[in-house]
Amino acid sequence: MDEDPKPEPVATVTMLDKANQFRTKAVLIEAQQSDTDELARLTHRVAAVKAALQKLDRAMTAARIVSDLPDSPTINMAVDDGYHDFRRNVETSNFNDTVFRAATRKLEAASTQFDTDAQQVWKTWAAQRLGSLRWERIAVLPAAERRSVRERWTRLDRIAASSPDKSSVTEFVTTYANMRELLDDLPDLPSQLVDLLDRLSQKTPLTIADLSEEDLRILRESEVGSQIELRRRES
């Protein structure tokens, strides 16, 4: 009768073996974590550069729009945005934080310069256009039209004081052209008549006693005399 085979000896795992296994796993986990951290760092830096690029693009667009306005000074678009230095570093696999920070600073500095130049040119150009409007001529218009013109004037003034962009510049140019056409078709008014019409437009009505003979003469001889009504105050 054959004898039963002897059982194979069970391999003994020593504490040293276990320690080595844990050490190996720890190294792998650390390497994976290191790769994850590096990816997160690069993602964060790239996002910052992209945001700065978008800001620069908006600033350059506004500068071009303002520079293309009629009789507007030309804005220098050749600004150092740090592109060549950044590209050289990236092509040599230099992805240090200092490289990304330097690129972001350059882009932000270029954006600031474009914003400053565009706003200066825009404010000067818009102020010249507003100053060319014969504002005093609205005195001959009926009350409803005067209110409409004043509202449009206020809107133009607000746009002129704000940072330029495509929509606001387009609105200003269109509104200004309409107002210029309207005011240019109205007659010139003597300063005395403008002052008198302004007094008559106040909320507190004037009486005949408030008007001088000269005031009455000016009204009778003006084109707006037919717009003036006299009514007896009920006691």
Secondary structure, DSSP 8 states (H G I E B T S, - for coil): --------------HHHHHHHHHHHHHHHHHHHHHHHHHHHHHHHHHHHHHHHHHHHHHHHHHHHHHTSTT----------SHHHHHHHHHTT---HHHHHHHHHHHHHHHHHHHHHHHHHHHHHHHHHHHHS-GGGGGGS-HHHHHHHHHHHHHHHHHHHS---HHHHHHHHHHHHHHHHHHHTS----HHHHHHHHHHTSSS---GGGS-HHHHHHHHHSTTGGG--------
